[in-house]
């Protein structure tokens, strides 16, 4: 359960990083 949460958090972080790079 904790592993899935970490994976989701990682994906969210990557998404934020991509949006920051676009700006």
Secondary structure, DSSP 8 states (H G I E B T S, - for coil): -HHHHHHHHHHHHHHHHHHHHH-
